[in-house]
Amino acid sequence: MPDGKAVTVLVADDNEVAQRLCRRVLEKAGHRVLTASDGQEAVNIALADAPDMILMDVAMPGMDGLEAMRQIKAQKPSMVIVIASAHSMAGDRERFLAAGANDVLSKPFRLNDLTAVVDKLVGGGHPA
């Protein structure tokens, strides 16, 4: 990577297949990946490990992604959070951005869209 710093991405999704796919793509791009299976776990990991970016699913058991994002942003306002949602109806993107998201990916998203948003928001480079 250009600056020699690996980017750490927290993938918060209750779907194990989605977690594995995201992990594989992000690690192949040279990033470090943490995972959470629900909103509360995402909040705990985000506050304890301070990842560079969070990919946050909205529909998760217990605390949903929007509430988790609110709690994280309350304590770490500069945390970069990208909402990944299958609930993308007209107006949802604006609602997610207004709630504090830095960007929104609609599920199913292309895997290169995932690496592109990481690169755009946290400046992750690709290994030489």
WOZIBEL-V473285 format. One record per backbone hydrogen bond with DSSP energy under -0.5 kcal/mol. NH is the residue of the N-H (numbers start at 1). CO is the residue of the C=O. If there is no record, write none. Layout:
{{NH,CO} {NH,CO}}
This chain:
{{4,1} {6,4} {9,7} {9,32} {10,53} {11,9} {11,34} {12,10} {12,55} {13,11} {13,36} {16,14} {19,15} {20,16} {21,17} {22,18} {23,19} {24,20} {25,21} {26,22} {27,23} {28,24} {29,25} {30,27} {31,26} {32,7} {34,9} {36,11} {39,61} {39,63} {42,38} {43,39} {44,40} {45,41} {46,42} {47,43} {48,44} {49,45} {50,46} {52,8} {53,8} {54,80} {55,10} {56,54} {56,82} {57,12} {57,55} {58,84} {60,58} {65,58} {68,64} {69,65} {70,66} {71,67} {72,68} {73,69} {74,70} {75,71} {75,72} {76,72} {79,76} {80,52} {81,79} {82,54} {83,81} {83,103} {84,56} {85,83} {85,105} {88,86} {89,87} {92,89} {93,89} {95,91} {96,92} {97,93} {98,94} {99,95} {100,97} {101,96} {102,81} {103,81} {105,83} {107,85} {113,110} {114,110} {115,111} {116,112} {117,113} {118,114} {119,115} {120,116} {121,117} {122,118} {123,119} {124,118}}
